[in-house]
Amino acid sequence: MYKKLGYEMKSQYNNSSDVVIREFCMEDYDSLIKLWDYSNLPYKPKGRDRRDRIGYELKEANALFFVAVVEGKLAGSVFGTHDGRKGWINRLVVAPEFQRRGIARMLVTRVEEVLSALGIEIIACLIEGWNGDSMQVFERLEYKRHTDIVYFTKRKEPDV
Ligand SMILES: CC(C)(COP(=O)(O)OP(=O)(O)OC[C@H]1O[C@@H](n2cnc3c(N)ncnc32)[C@H](O)[C@@H]1OP(=O)(O)O)[C@@H](O)C(=O)NCCC(=O)NCCS
């Protein structure tokens, strides 16, 4: 069974530096927000990505939040979750200077491994229509593109 404490995976990166994939912790929050801003990742600072909301979610067993650290710097993130039926990949980002070196693949693979160990057999990701690069990345990661699904939501506030 997946245990949230103490996970760390090291991998050689570009033959020179180590990439460490480890669990996200709240001490990372400020650096994470800087990373998301710097990498132009759309997120919800007043909604579900608020510090208190992430802190709340992190306590739940289904929060599979990982970061990539390179040379002591937060270089990437992924927020995996599951609802018991389906796994989800959210907030996948790698800082521009570390892109195209396999770090997103490492982050997604880690979430997939945990979800698989939990018996989850389908993993999904929602990608905004403008983000063609990200669509290509997910195709490289063997995700199937569905063009026949329209996303519906109901929100308490527009920016949650
Ligand atoms: C999407 C993103 C996380 C990819 O990170 P990355 O570390 O550069 O990706 P990887 O190096 O692990 O590449 C994974 C695969 O996708 C391919 N790939 C990476 N970037 C690509 C691009 N812009 N266009 C096409 N393919 C790309 C890689 O070649 C690799 O395929 P391969 O292993 O078969 O050779 C990064 O570009 C990013 O942070 N973008 C901005 C934020 C964003 O859009 N996030 C996704 C929201 S849904």
The ligand as an SDF file (V2000), in Angstrom:
LIG
                    3D

 48 50  0  0  0  0  0  0  0  0999 V2000
    4.2770   20.0070  -20.5420 C   0  0  0  0  0  0  0  0  0  0  0  0
    5.5840   19.9920  -19.7690 C   0  0  0  0  0  0  0  0  0  0  0  0
    5.2920   19.7160  -18.3100 C   0  0  0  0  0  0  0  0  0  0  0  0
    6.5400   18.9160  -20.3220 C   0  0  0  0  0  0  0  0  0  0  0  0
    7.6820   18.8510  -19.4880 O   0  0  0  0  0  0  0  0  0  0  0  0
    9.0810   18.2150  -19.9650 P   0  0  0  0  0  0  0  0  0  0  0  0
    9.8640   17.8600  -18.7440 O   0  0  0  0  0  0  0  0  0  0  0  0
    9.7120   19.1190  -20.9310 O   0  0  0  0  0  0  0  0  0  0  0  0
    8.6260   16.8750  -20.7060 O   0  0  0  0  0  0  0  0  0  0  0  0
    9.5360   15.5860  -20.9430 P   0  0  0  0  0  0  0  0  0  0  0  0
   10.9300   16.0300  -21.2410 O   0  0  0  0  0  0  0  0  0  0  0  0
    9.3570   14.6250  -19.8290 O   0  0  0  0  0  0  0  0  0  0  0  0
    8.9320   14.9990  -22.2870 O   0  0  0  0  0  0  0  0  0  0  0  0
    7.9730   13.9410  -22.2980 C   0  0  0  0  0  0  0  0  0  0  0  0
    7.7440   13.5770  -23.7580 C   0  0  0  0  0  0  0  0  0  0  0  0
    7.0610   14.6670  -24.4280 O   0  0  0  0  0  0  0  0  0  0  0  0
    7.8630   15.1770  -25.5000 C   0  0  0  0  0  0  0  0  0  0  0  0
    7.7440   16.6410  -25.4580 N   0  0  0  0  0  0  0  0  0  0  0  0
    8.1320   17.4640  -24.4660 C   0  0  0  0  0  0  0  0  0  0  0  0
    7.8000   18.7380  -24.7720 N   0  0  0  0  0  0  0  0  0  0  0  0
    7.2200   18.6980  -25.9880 C   0  0  0  0  0  0  0  0  0  0  0  0
    6.6690   19.7050  -26.8350 C   0  0  0  0  0  0  0  0  0  0  0  0
    6.6690   21.0130  -26.4960 N   0  0  0  0  0  0  0  0  0  0  0  0
    6.1280   19.3210  -28.0160 N   0  0  0  0  0  0  0  0  0  0  0  0
    6.1170   18.0140  -28.3830 C   0  0  0  0  0  0  0  0  0  0  0  0
    6.6230   17.0060  -27.6030 N   0  0  0  0  0  0  0  0  0  0  0  0
    7.1770   17.3540  -26.4370 C   0  0  0  0  0  0  0  0  0  0  0  0
    9.2700   14.7130  -25.2090 C   0  0  0  0  0  0  0  0  0  0  0  0
   10.0470   14.5730  -26.3870 O   0  0  0  0  0  0  0  0  0  0  0  0
    9.0310   13.3660  -24.5190 C   0  0  0  0  0  0  0  0  0  0  0  0
    8.7560   12.3690  -25.4620 O   0  0  0  0  0  0  0  0  0  0  0  0
    9.7380   11.0850  -25.6080 P   0  0  0  0  0  0  0  0  0  0  0  0
   10.0580   10.6620  -24.1800 O   0  0  0  0  0  0  0  0  0  0  0  0
    8.8990   10.0850  -26.3010 O   0  0  0  0  0  0  0  0  0  0  0  0
   10.9100   11.5740  -26.3310 O   0  0  0  0  0  0  0  0  0  0  0  0
    6.3130   21.3750  -19.9150 C   0  0  0  0  0  0  0  0  0  0  0  0
    6.4490   21.6690  -21.2930 O   0  0  0  0  0  0  0  0  0  0  0  0
    5.5860   22.5000  -19.2310 C   0  0  0  0  0  0  0  0  0  0  0  0
    5.7720   22.7080  -18.0270 O   0  0  0  0  0  0  0  0  0  0  0  0
    4.7350   23.2750  -19.9650 N   0  0  0  0  0  0  0  0  0  0  0  0
    4.0270   24.4040  -19.3830 C   0  0  0  0  0  0  0  0  0  0  0  0
    2.9640   23.9900  -18.3970 C   0  0  0  0  0  0  0  0  0  0  0  0
    1.9150   23.0920  -19.0220 C   0  0  0  0  0  0  0  0  0  0  0  0
    1.4080   23.3770  -20.0960 O   0  0  0  0  0  0  0  0  0  0  0  0
    1.5720   22.0160  -18.2960 N   0  0  0  0  0  0  0  0  0  0  0  0
    0.5790   21.0440  -18.7130 C   0  0  0  0  0  0  0  0  0  0  0  0
   -0.7790   21.4410  -18.2900 C   0  0  0  0  0  0  0  0  0  0  0  0
   -1.9740   20.2080  -18.7880 S   0  0  0  0  0  0  0  0  0  0  0  0
  1  2  1  0
  2  3  1  0
  2  4  1  0
  2 36  1  0
  4  5  1  0
  5  6  1  0
  6  7  2  0
  6  8  1  0
  6  9  1  0
  9 10  1  0
 10 11  2  0
 10 12  1  0
 10 13  1  0
 13 14  1  0
 14 15  1  0
 15 16  1  0
 15 30  1  0
 16 17  1  0
 17 18  1  0
 17 28  1  0
 18 19  1  0
 18 27  1  0
 19 20  2  0
 20 21  1  0
 21 22  1  0
 21 27  2  0
 22 23  1  0
 22 24  2  0
 24 25  1  0
 25 26  2  0
 26 27  1  0
 28 29  1  0
 28 30  1  0
 30 31  1  0
 31 32  1  0
 32 33  2  0
 32 34  1  0
 32 35  1  0
 36 37  1  0
 36 38  1  0
 38 39  2  0
 38 40  1  0
 40 41  1  0
 41 42  1  0
 42 43  1  0
 43 44  2  0
 43 45  1  0
 45 46  1  0
 46 47  1  0
 47 48  1  0
M  END
$$$$
